[in-house]
Amino acid sequence: MAEVSLKDRLVQVLVRSKLVTEEHLEEAKRIQKETGGQIGRILIEQGFVDSDDLMMSLSDHLGIPPINLSKVKIPEEVAGMISKQLAMFYQVVPISKVGNTLTVAMADPLNVFALDDLRLMTGMEIQPVISNPKDVEDKLDEIYSAKHGLDSILKDTAVPTIEITKEGDDEQEIDVEKLLQATGDTSVIQVVNILLVQAVGEGASDIHIEPFEKDMRVRYRLDGILHERTSPPRSMHSAIVSRIKIMSNLDIAERRRPQDGRFRIKFKGRDIDFRVSVLPTAHGEKVVMRILDKSASSRKLDDLGFDPKALAKFKEAIHAPYGMVLVTGPTGSGKTTTLYAALTEINKTEINIITVEDPIEYQIKGINQVQVNAEIDLTFATGLRSILRQDPNVVLVGEIRDQETADIAIKAALTGHLVFSTLHTNNAPSAVTRLDDMGVEPFLISSSVILVMAQRLVRRICEGCKRPLDVDPVTLQRCQYVADLRRPASFCHGVGCNRCGGSGYKGRMSVIELFLMEDELRSLVVKRASATEIKKVAIQHGMHTMRMNALQKAAEGVTTLEEVLRETAPDET
């Protein structure tokens, strides 16, 4: 049986205790879907349940003691153990300290992210007790008055060293004092720092900060799926955006146009780059930060989840003396990670490797990387022309977007260079017809392309809560699964645990389809055969489609059938 999520536990408590009717609960869910927020707070605000009744019911069902904050006096030394910003952000009140345990009052004791952050920031074990939300707000206003000002906040929370990356300049450290003056409120710095550190700690790939009419929303993309997190007050939105702009060397006065930038922080000894995009919306500027962990650039091909046969073919292709290797797939499908792993595999002192990228996501030691800059007419095409005069052995073109780039890349592959690049196509055979559509002659494609690989990313089942799963024949038929008698299937799923945040998944892996340009396929390309015809012949020559590859991984108990259906298209019959 799957573990119940925290939100569902709260709903079960409310239903079992008969505090709210089903109609009121459905109405609260509808409001939550439209405006966000916590289900308990919505029920209280709508008058569907009394706050004290809710507190006592939660206490009884969860075994967490209640507390009346209006009758509690908080010692100053205990109040100082949590910064004002952190307490306000998570709506927690420090009550007492015994040994290495800090007791805190919370309106939402099911907020595991708040508890984790409190442990991280204080270095202590956290013991929650339940209190009325209004009492929490009143007590916070009482204990965090003006006397807990700038000096106290700086003392309580260490601001991590933050560096900025400028195009064409060496990286330099930001002056914290200037940042304090520019943002005007030190608590803003702490809010941003917590958002960044929490996202990196959870392994997120992106942070979304979105303004709405009455509130703002913070979401992290974890293993390809967006998850909402506790958000700061709407009143802090402009200051948070300004802080991020300063870190990214952007214009804080410009709020009408999109802006792009980047910055770097240090986290547990690792350099983490953030690529920032600011977009004006109806209610303010939306910020999306892509997290670029440099440790990902050092990943090896063997770690990406390729099956042994496909991996052997791919390694053979990237060690060829010349020709073109194409990796296709939508944005966020892992193409760059795969190509960086390929470059790392072949990177040697005697080989000259040059790349032209937009943007450079990771810097690889020993490889010359060029950043596209449209403002000075440094495009993929012009950059590639210049690269070919630099005596390269291997060239990586970040993306083939137009006929000019495609033509130069193809001719480079025909004149003794090994060329890596990417295309946005749905499957591997479509890459050939896409180049044809761009105006590249079919005989040039057949002569230059040696391998095409399409890929997607599927989530791995969490090893901490993996359980066997019986799958009915109808579902297997819908997935197009064909049993392999030599390898009995062992389908699994994740029931949810603390390690995976209740999702049942932890990490991602590649599913691919890959074909080598063999003689029969070259002949089809020259004849301008359709992608469907090329795919059919490639399968006859041993190509496994992405659906086949994903089903194999599901049968091995590595991913789920839900992920297979979500990320791969059915094969034509």
KEVEX-242486 format. One line per field, with one value per residue (C-alpha): x, y, z; chain; residue in three letters. Coordinates in steps of 0.2 Angstrom, whole numbers. Layout:
REM KEVEX-242486
px: [X  ...]
py: [Y  ...]
pz: [Z  ...]
ch: [A  ...]
aa: [ALA  ...]
REM end
This chain:
REM KEVEX-242486
px: [0  7  11  -1  6  6  -8  -19  -15  -22  -37  -40  -39  -52  -64  -62  -65  -80  -74  -79  -91  -86  -94  -83  -68  -71  -73  -57  -48  -55  -49  -32  -31  -35  -25  -13  -10  -12  -28  -30  -28  -40  -53  -50  -51  -67  -75  -77  -68  -63  -44  -44  -54  -42  -27  -34  -40  -23  -15  -25  -23  -4  1  9  6  -4  2  -7  6  -3  2  20  35  49  66  77  91  79  71  88  91  81  82  67  67  67  54  42  46  40  28  37  40  55  49  63  79  84  101  102  83  74  55  46  27  20  3  8  18  17  29  44  53  52  58  73  78  77  89  100  101  102  112  99  85  68  53  37  21  5  -2  -16  -10  -16  -7  9  8  5  19  31  26  29  46  54  52  64  78  81  87  101  115  105  100  118  124  110  112  128  127  136  150  143  152  146  151  152  154  172  178  185  174  174  166  151  153  141  140  135  122  114  113  105  92  88  83  95  81  79  96  92  76  85  99  87  78  95  102  86  84  102  100  85  93  82  86  76  69  53  48  31  21  2  -11  -11  3  19  23  40  42  57  59  64  67  58  42  38  34  28  37  33  33  38  25  20  26  44  43  51  65  69  69  81  92  93  96  111  118  116  123  106  98  86  78  72  56  48  60  66  84  96  111  120  129  138  137  148  138  147  163  155  153  135  131  113  107  94  79  68  52  39  21  5  8  27  43  44  61  67  84  92  104  120  130  147  149  136  149  161  148  154  144  143  133  119  109  113  111  127  124  119  134  146  139  139  157  163  155  163  180  178  191  178  160  144  136  119  109  91  77  67  73  78  80  99  107  120  124  127  138  148  151  156  168  175  177  188  197  216  231  234  216  210  192  183  164  152  137  123  125  140  132  148  166  177  195  206  192  190  172  165  149  137  134  121  125  142  136  145  132  133  138  151  158  159  168  181  183  187  202  209  215  202  200  183  170  154  140  127  112  109  96  97  103  119  125  119  129  145  144  141  155  167  162  166  183  191  183  172  157  145  128  110  93  75  66  55  65  82  76  68  85  89  73  75  92  85  71  84  91  106  108  104  120  129  119  122  140  143  131  138  126  110  103  87  84  72  74  63  63  71  61  67  78  72  54  54  41  36  21  9  4  -12  -11  -22  -10  5  -4  -8  11  16  26  32  38  56  56  75  73  57  50  50  40  41  35  40  27  35  47  57  71  61  49  34  35  42  56  74  85  83  91  91  80  87  85  101  105  121  121  123  123  105  100  112  103  86  92  99  82  73  64  52  57  44  53  70  64  57  73  83  73  76  94  93  88  77  65  63  47  56  71  60  49  65  70  53  53  70  62  72  57  38  26  18  35  36  19  23  39  39  27  19  28  19  12]
py: [0  17  29  44  61  75  85  69  65  82  79  62  70  83  70  58  71  77  95  99  93  85  101  113  102  102  120  123  112  122  138  130  125  143  153  141  141  128  118  121  140  141  131  143  159  153  150  131  126  134  136  130  115  111  113  100  88  88  86  71  62  66  64  81  91  108  124  141  154  168  162  158  169  166  169  181  168  155  168  172  154  157  172  184  180  161  162  173  163  146  153  145  151  144  139  131  123  107  99  98  99  115  115  126  130  128  130  117  103  93  105  93  106  119  106  101  119  123  108  114  132  128  112  105  92  100  95  103  107  113  131  142  151  168  165  161  177  187  179  182  200  201  193  199  218  231  226  211  221  221  216  202  195  195  186  173  168  166  174  162  168  172  175  183  177  191  187  190  194  184  179  191  191  202  215  210  228  235  221  226  244  240  228  239  224  211  199  198  192  178  173  172  162  149  147  144  132  123  120  114  103  95  92  104  109  125  138  147  163  169  184  184  197  194  182  174  156  147  130  119  107  90  76  85  89  105  105  120  126  138  155  172  186  195  211  204  200  216  215  197  200  215  205  191  205  212  195  192  209  214  231  233  248  239  230  231  220  202  200  186  184  171  170  158  152  140  126  113  116  115  128  130  141  149  154  168  173  187  190  204  197  205  205  208  200  181  174  156  151  135  127  121  109  108  90  85  90  76  62  47  39  23  32  39  23  17  -2  -11  -13  5  11  1  8  26  24  17  32  45  38  38  49  60  61  68  62  69  68  73  77  91  104  96  79  77  80  92  81  66  77  83  65  61  75  70  52  57  72  69  81  76  80  98  100  116  120  134  134  145  145  137  127  119  123  107  107  106  110  127  133  148  157  163  181  188  206  205  193  178  165  146  148  161  153  137  145  152  136  126  138  133  116  106  87  87  101  102  114  117  116  115  128  134  128  138  130  113  115  120  106  93  99  99  81  77  85  75  82  73  84  83  92  92  94  95  80  67  52  47  44  61  69  64  71  87  90  87  99  112  111  99  87  69  62  74  68  49  52  62  56  40  39  47  45  52  52  56  56  45  46  31  22  27  13  18  13  2  -12  -26  -22  -34  -27  -33  -39  -25  -12  -21  -23  -4  -1  -12  -23  -39  -52  -59  -77  -75  -61  -62  -45  -38  -22  -11  6  18  19  36  39  53  50  54  67  55  55  37  43  48  54  51  41  41  31  31  25  24  19  18  24  7  4  1  16  27  21  26  43  46  41  53  40  45  44  30  20  23  19  2  -3  3  -8  -23  -19  -20  -3  -2  12  23  14  -2  4  12  -4  -14  -3  -4  -23  -22  -13  3  15  13  10  27  35  25  31  49  51  40  39  22  13  13  -5]
pz: [0  -5  9  11  7  20  12  11  30  34  24  32  49  45  37  52  65  56  58  40  27  11  2  12  9  -10  -10  -1  -13  -27  -20  -16  -35  -40  -28  -19  -1  13  14  33  32  18  28  43  32  24  41  37  53  69  71  89  84  70  81  94  81  73  89  94  77  75  93  93  108  107  114  119  113  121  138  134  137  125  132  122  120  113  101  94  89  73  62  60  41  44  57  47  31  39  52  67  84  95  112  122  121  130  126  107  104  100  102  90  88  71  63  50  59  43  34  32  22  36  49  37  35  53  57  43  50  68  68  81  82  80  90  83  93  86  88  82  65  72  89  79  69  84  94  79  79  97  99  82  85  80  92  81  67  54  66  73  56  50  66  65  46  37  20  8  -3  -20  -36  -52  -70  -83  -102  -107  -89  -75  -61  -47  -29  -26  -12  1  8  -9  -11  6  1  -16  -10  6  17  23  26  7  5  17  8  -8  0  7  -9  -18  -5  -3  -22  -23  -8  -15  -32  -42  -60  -60  -48  -54  -45  -51  -46  -45  -41  -22  -19  -27  -30  -29  -38  -40  -55  -47  -59  -73  -63  -55  -36  -26  -11  4  -4  4  6  -10  -3  -5  -23  -30  -18  -21  -40  -38  -27  -40  -54  -44  -42  -61  -66  -73  -74  -58  -65  -81  -78  -95  -105  -103  -96  -95  -84  -73  -56  -46  -27  -17  -8  2  -8  -25  -38  -43  -58  -60  -77  -75  -86  -80  -90  -87  -84  -80  -61  -61  -66  -67  -63  -69  -63  -71  -59  -67  -56  -62  -56  -70  -83  -77  -78  -88  -102  -92  -79  -91  -91  -109  -112  -116  -134  -137  -127  -137  -153  -147  -141  -157  -166  -155  -158  -177  -186  -195  -198  -189  -173  -170  -153  -154  -142  -135  -123  -106  -113  -108  -125  -118  -104  -116  -128  -113  -107  -125  -126  -109  -115  -130  -122  -124  -125  -143  -149  -152  -147  -149  -146  -151  -139  -134  -119  -112  -98  -91  -93  -97  -94  -109  -121  -130  -129  -138  -133  -146  -146  -159  -155  -163  -176  -168  -173  -174  -192  -191  -175  -184  -199  -187  -178  -194  -196  -179  -184  -174  -173  -165  -166  -156  -163  -149  -161  -180  -182  -200  -217  -216  -200  -206  -223  -214  -201  -214  -225  -210  -206  -224  -224  -209  -194  -181  -178  -164  -164  -158  -167  -161  -168  -160  -165  -173  -191  -191  -190  -207  -215  -205  -212  -229  -226  -221  -239  -236  -251  -247  -254  -242  -227  -231  -233  -217  -204  -195  -180  -174  -157  -149  -131  -117  -98  -87  -68  -58  -45  -27  -20  -3  -6  -21  -21  -33  -44  -53  -69  -78  -96  -103  -97  -104  -121  -121  -117  -132  -120  -127  -115  -116  -110  -107  -95  -84  -80  -63  -63  -48  -41  -27  -13  -7  8  16  4  -12  -4  -6  -25  -27  -38  -36  -50  -69  -83  -102  -113  -131  -149  -159  -177  -187  -205  -213  -232  -234  -224  -234  -249  -242  -237  -255  -261  -249  -240  -227  -208  -206  -219  -212  -195  -201  -209  -194  -183  -195  -192  -174  -168  -152  -152  -137  -132  -133  -123  -109  -108  -105  -91  -84  -85  -75  -61  -64  -70  -70  -84  -80  -85  -101  -106  -101  -110  -125  -140  -146  -160  -177  -180]
ch: [A  A  A  A  A  A  A  A  A  A  A  A  A  A  A  A  A  A  A  A  A  A  A  A  A  A  A  A  A  A  A  A  A  A  A  A  A  A  A  A  A  A  A  A  A  A  A  A  A  A  A  A  A  A  A  A  A  A  A  A  A  A  A  A  A  A  A  A  A  A  A  A  A  A  A  A  A  A  A  A  A  A  A  A  A  A  A  A  A  A  A  A  A  A  A  A  A  A  A  A  A  A  A  A  A  A  A  A  A  A  A  A  A  A  A  A  A  A  A  A  A  A  A  A  A  A  A  A  A  A  A  A  A  A  A  A  A  A  A  A  A  A  A  A  A  A  A  A  A  A  A  A  A  A  A  A  A  A  A  A  A  A  A  A  A  A  A  A  A  A  A  A  A  A  A  A  A  A  A  A  A  A  A  A  A  A  A  A  A  A  A  A  A  A  A  A  A  A  A  A  A  A  A  A  A  A  A  A  A  A  A  A  A  A  A  A  A  A  A  A  A  A  A  A  A  A  A  A  A  A  A  A  A  A  A  A  A  A  A  A  A  A  A  A  A  A  A  A  A  A  A  A  A  A  A  A  A  A  A  A  A  A  A  A  A  A  A  A  A  A  A  A  A  A  A  A  A  A  A  A  A  A  A  A  A  A  A  A  A  A  A  A  A  A  A  A  A  A  A  A  A  A  A  A  A  A  A  A  A  A  A  A  A  A  A  A  A  A  A  A  A  A  A  A  A  A  A  A  A  A  A  A  A  A  A  A  A  A  A  A  A  A  A  A  A  A  A  A  A  A  A  A  A  A  A  A  A  A  A  A  A  A  A  A  A  A  A  A  A  A  A  A  A  A  A  A  A  A  A  A  A  A  A  A  A  A  A  A  A  A  A  A  A  A  A  A  A  A  A  A  A  A  A  A  A  A  A  A  A  A  A  A  A  A  A  A  A  A  A  A  A  A  A  A  A  A  A  A  A  A  A  A  A  A  A  A  A  A  A  A  A  A  A  A  A  A  A  A  A  A  A  A  A  A  A  A  A  A  A  A  A  A  A  A  A  A  A  A  A  A  A  A  A  A  A  A  A  A  A  A  A  A  A  A  A  A  A  A  A  A  A  A  A  A  A  A  A  A  A  A  A  A  A  A  A  A  A  A  A  A  A  A  A  A  A  A  A  A  A  A  A  A  A  A  A  A  A  A  A  A  A  A  A  A  A  A  A  A  A  A  A  A  A  A  A  A  A  A  A  A  A  A  A  A  A  A  A  A  A  A  A  A  A  A  A  A  A  A  A  A  A  A  A]
aa: [MET  ALA  GLU  VAL  SER  LEU  LYS  ASP  ARG  LEU  VAL  GLN  VAL  LEU  VAL  ARG  SER  LYS  LEU  VAL  THR  GLU  GLU  HIS  LEU  GLU  GLU  ALA  LYS  ARG  ILE  GLN  LYS  GLU  THR  GLY  GLY  GLN  ILE  GLY  ARG  ILE  LEU  ILE  GLU  GLN  GLY  PHE  VAL  ASP  SER  ASP  ASP  LEU  MET  MET  SER  LEU  SER  ASP  HIS  LEU  GLY  ILE  PRO  PRO  ILE  ASN  LEU  SER  LYS  VAL  LYS  ILE  PRO  GLU  GLU  VAL  ALA  GLY  MET  ILE  SER  LYS  GLN  LEU  ALA  MET  PHE  TYR  GLN  VAL  VAL  PRO  ILE  SER  LYS  VAL  GLY  ASN  THR  LEU  THR  VAL  ALA  MET  ALA  ASP  PRO  LEU  ASN  VAL  PHE  ALA  LEU  ASP  ASP  LEU  ARG  LEU  MET  THR  GLY  MET  GLU  ILE  GLN  PRO  VAL  ILE  SER  ASN  PRO  LYS  ASP  VAL  GLU  ASP  LYS  LEU  ASP  GLU  ILE  TYR  SER  ALA  LYS  HIS  GLY  LEU  ASP  SER  ILE  LEU  LYS  ASP  THR  ALA  VAL  PRO  THR  ILE  GLU  ILE  THR  LYS  GLU  GLY  ASP  ASP  GLU  GLN  GLU  ILE  ASP  VAL  GLU  LYS  LEU  LEU  GLN  ALA  THR  GLY  ASP  THR  SER  VAL  ILE  GLN  VAL  VAL  ASN  ILE  LEU  LEU  VAL  GLN  ALA  VAL  GLY  GLU  GLY  ALA  SER  ASP  ILE  HIS  ILE  GLU  PRO  PHE  GLU  LYS  ASP  MET  ARG  VAL  ARG  TYR  ARG  LEU  ASP  GLY  ILE  LEU  HIS  GLU  ARG  THR  SER  PRO  PRO  ARG  SER  MET  HIS  SER  ALA  ILE  VAL  SER  ARG  ILE  LYS  ILE  MET  SER  ASN  LEU  ASP  ILE  ALA  GLU  ARG  ARG  ARG  PRO  GLN  ASP  GLY  ARG  PHE  ARG  ILE  LYS  PHE  LYS  GLY  ARG  ASP  ILE  ASP  PHE  ARG  VAL  SER  VAL  LEU  PRO  THR  ALA  HIS  GLY  GLU  LYS  VAL  VAL  MET  ARG  ILE  LEU  ASP  LYS  SER  ALA  SER  SER  ARG  LYS  LEU  ASP  ASP  LEU  GLY  PHE  ASP  PRO  LYS  ALA  LEU  ALA  LYS  PHE  LYS  GLU  ALA  ILE  HIS  ALA  PRO  TYR  GLY  MET  VAL  LEU  VAL  THR  GLY  PRO  THR  GLY  SER  GLY  LYS  THR  THR  THR  LEU  TYR  ALA  ALA  LEU  THR  GLU  ILE  ASN  LYS  THR  GLU  ILE  ASN  ILE  ILE  THR  VAL  GLU  ASP  PRO  ILE  GLU  TYR  GLN  ILE  LYS  GLY  ILE  ASN  GLN  VAL  GLN  VAL  ASN  ALA  GLU  ILE  ASP  LEU  THR  PHE  ALA  THR  GLY  LEU  ARG  SER  ILE  LEU  ARG  GLN  ASP  PRO  ASN  VAL  VAL  LEU  VAL  GLY  GLU  ILE  ARG  ASP  GLN  GLU  THR  ALA  ASP  ILE  ALA  ILE  LYS  ALA  ALA  LEU  THR  GLY  HIS  LEU  VAL  PHE  SER  THR  LEU  HIS  THR  ASN  ASN  ALA  PRO  SER  ALA  VAL  THR  ARG  LEU  ASP  ASP  MET  GLY  VAL  GLU  PRO  PHE  LEU  ILE  SER  SER  SER  VAL  ILE  LEU  VAL  MET  ALA  GLN  ARG  LEU  VAL  ARG  ARG  ILE  CYS  GLU  GLY  CYS  LYS  ARG  PRO  LEU  ASP  VAL  ASP  PRO  VAL  THR  LEU  GLN  ARG  CYS  GLN  TYR  VAL  ALA  ASP  LEU  ARG  ARG  PRO  ALA  SER  PHE  CYS  HIS  GLY  VAL  GLY  CYS  ASN  ARG  CYS  GLY  GLY  SER  GLY  TYR  LYS  GLY  ARG  MET  SER  VAL  ILE  GLU  LEU  PHE  LEU  MET  GLU  ASP  GLU  LEU  ARG  SER  LEU  VAL  VAL  LYS  ARG  ALA  SER  ALA  THR  GLU  ILE  LYS  LYS  VAL  ALA  ILE  GLN  HIS  GLY  MET  HIS  THR  MET  ARG  MET  ASN  ALA  LEU  GLN  LYS  ALA  ALA  GLU  GLY  VAL  THR  THR  LEU  GLU  GLU  VAL  LEU  ARG  GLU  THR  ALA  PRO  ASP  GLU  THR]
REM end
